[in-house]
Amino acid sequence: MKRDLKETIPVWAPALPVAVLMLVLLVLLFSRYLLLWLEWETSLGMPILLRYSIGISLIGIGFFIYVWGLKDLKPAGTVGQAKSLRQKGAYGYTRNPMYFGGNAMFWGTAIVLDSLVLLLAASIWLLGNYLEIVLWEEKQLIKKFGEEYREYKRRVPRFFPINLRKR
């Protein structure tokens, strides 16, 4: 009997991002006070105009890519529900536009708030998404779509919508 991918999604998978976010926020809260107590610098040390320009740009770009990815995903469904592999729109530039967009907004917020701790937390968040969710999803997509997904992986970068590999 062929099992549906929806049945193979671990029960804890939807709760993982929330748990990681809560852990990151807890670490953030304590690490900020620890760094201040140790008298370590927690500022990014950027001029305010540059900080706001970069931060707001990242938030805007991240929001755009996130919403674009969400819009492109709606007709296809999600892992385990999609009948076809999504390769157009935002998914033609990055295999994970929603993770990339969410992280770009997180990084942008950290820069606007001038927080080294928040910037590090955003990077840890991306690493957590990568290790716990993205790699698992890719295995499921290879099982479901086989060579079509492998070819897509060769053409489209995982996160950053700039393909540095030669085609």
C-alpha positions as CSV (number, residue, x, y, z in Angstrom):
1,M,0.0,0.0,0.0
2,K,1.4,3.4,-1.0
3,R,1.6,5.8,1.8
4,D,0.7,9.5,1.3
5,L,3.5,12.0,2.3
6,K,1.0,13.7,4.5
7,E,1.0,10.6,6.7
8,T,4.8,10.7,7.0
9,I,5.0,14.3,8.4
10,P,6.0,13.9,12.0
11,V,3.4,15.0,14.6
12,W,5.9,17.5,16.1
13,A,6.8,19.2,12.8
14,P,4.2,22.0,12.9
15,A,5.2,22.8,16.6
16,L,8.9,22.9,15.9
17,P,9.2,26.5,14.5
18,V,7.2,27.8,17.5
19,A,9.3,25.9,20.0
20,V,12.5,27.1,18.3
21,L,11.2,30.7,18.3
22,M,10.4,30.5,22.0
23,L,13.8,29.2,22.7
24,V,15.5,31.9,20.6
25,L,13.5,34.6,22.4
26,L,14.4,33.1,25.8
27,V,18.1,33.0,24.8
28,L,17.8,36.5,23.4
29,L,16.3,37.9,26.6
30,F,19.0,36.3,28.8
31,S,21.9,36.8,26.5
32,R,21.3,40.6,26.1
33,Y,21.4,41.0,29.9
34,L,24.4,38.7,30.2
35,L,26.3,40.7,27.5
36,L,25.4,44.0,29.2
37,W,26.5,42.6,32.5
38,L,29.8,41.4,31.0
39,E,30.1,44.9,29.4
40,W,30.3,43.5,25.9
41,E,29.1,45.5,23.0
42,T,25.7,44.5,21.7
43,S,25.4,47.2,19.1
44,L,26.2,46.7,15.4
45,G,28.1,49.9,15.4
46,M,26.5,51.2,12.1
47,P,25.5,54.8,11.4
48,I,21.8,55.2,11.9
49,L,21.0,56.1,8.2
50,L,22.9,53.1,6.9
51,R,21.3,50.9,9.5
52,Y,17.8,52.0,8.6
53,S,18.5,51.8,4.9
54,I,19.8,48.3,5.0
55,G,17.3,47.1,7.6
56,I,14.2,48.5,6.0
57,S,15.3,47.2,2.6
58,L,15.8,43.7,4.0
59,I,12.3,43.9,5.7
60,G,10.7,45.0,2.5
61,I,12.5,42.5,0.2
62,G,11.8,39.7,2.7
63,F,8.1,40.6,3.0
64,F,7.8,40.7,-0.8
65,I,9.5,37.3,-1.3
66,Y,7.6,35.7,1.6
67,V,4.2,36.9,0.3
68,W,5.2,36.0,-3.3
69,G,6.2,32.5,-2.2
70,L,3.0,32.1,-0.2
71,K,0.9,33.2,-3.2
72,D,2.7,30.8,-5.5
73,L,2.3,27.9,-3.1
74,K,-1.4,28.2,-2.5
75,P,-2.5,26.6,-5.7
76,A,0.0,23.8,-5.3
77,G,-0.6,23.0,-1.6
78,T,2.3,22.1,0.7
79,V,4.6,19.1,1.2
80,G,2.5,16.0,1.0
81,Q,-0.4,17.7,-0.7
82,A,1.0,19.1,-3.9
83,K,0.2,17.2,-7.0
84,S,2.9,18.9,-9.0
85,L,6.3,20.4,-8.2
86,R,6.2,24.2,-7.9
87,Q,9.0,25.6,-10.1
88,K,7.6,29.0,-11.3
89,G,7.3,32.4,-9.7
90,A,9.2,32.8,-6.5
91,Y,10.1,29.1,-6.6
92,G,12.0,29.6,-9.8
93,Y,14.5,31.8,-7.9
94,T,14.8,30.0,-4.6
95,R,13.5,26.6,-3.4
96,N,12.5,28.1,-0.1
97,P,11.2,31.7,-0.6
98,M,9.1,31.7,2.6
99,Y,12.1,30.7,4.8
100,F,14.3,33.2,2.9
101,G,11.8,36.0,3.1
102,G,11.1,35.4,6.8
103,N,14.7,35.4,7.7
104,A,15.4,38.5,5.6
105,M,12.6,40.3,7.7
106,F,14.2,38.9,10.9
107,W,17.7,40.2,9.8
108,G,16.3,43.5,8.8
109,T,14.5,44.0,12.1
110,A,17.7,43.1,14.0
111,I,19.6,45.7,11.9
112,V,17.0,48.5,12.4
113,L,17.0,47.7,16.2
114,D,20.8,47.8,16.2
115,S,21.0,44.4,17.9
116,L,23.9,42.1,17.4
117,V,22.1,39.5,19.6
118,L,19.0,39.6,17.5
119,L,21.1,39.3,14.3
120,L,22.8,36.2,15.7
121,A,19.4,34.8,16.8
122,A,18.1,35.3,13.2
123,S,21.1,33.4,11.9
124,I,20.5,30.6,14.4
125,W,16.8,30.5,13.4
126,L,17.9,30.1,9.7
127,L,20.3,27.3,10.7
128,G,17.5,25.6,12.7
129,N,15.1,25.8,9.8
130,Y,17.7,24.4,7.5
131,L,18.7,21.5,9.8
132,E,15.3,20.5,11.1
133,I,12.8,21.4,8.4
134,V,14.3,22.1,4.9
135,L,16.5,19.0,4.8
136,W,13.6,16.9,5.9
137,E,11.3,18.5,3.3
138,E,13.8,17.9,0.5
139,K,14.0,14.2,1.3
140,Q,10.2,14.0,1.1
141,L,10.2,15.9,-2.2
142,I,12.8,13.6,-3.6
143,K,10.7,10.6,-2.6
144,K,7.6,12.1,-4.2
145,F,9.0,13.7,-7.4
146,G,12.3,11.9,-7.9
147,E,14.4,13.0,-10.8
148,E,12.2,16.1,-11.5
149,Y,13.1,17.4,-8.0
150,R,16.8,16.5,-8.4
151,E,16.9,18.6,-11.6
152,Y,15.1,21.4,-9.9
153,K,17.7,21.3,-7.1
154,R,20.5,21.6,-9.6
155,R,18.9,24.7,-11.2
156,V,17.5,26.7,-8.3
157,P,19.4,27.7,-5.1
158,R,18.1,26.6,-1.7
159,F,17.7,29.9,0.1
160,F,19.4,32.9,-1.5
161,P,17.8,33.9,-4.8
162,I,21.2,34.4,-6.4
163,N,22.6,31.3,-8.1
164,L,26.4,31.5,-7.7
165,R,26.9,28.1,-9.3
166,K,27.6,27.8,-13.0
167,R,24.8,26.5,-15.0
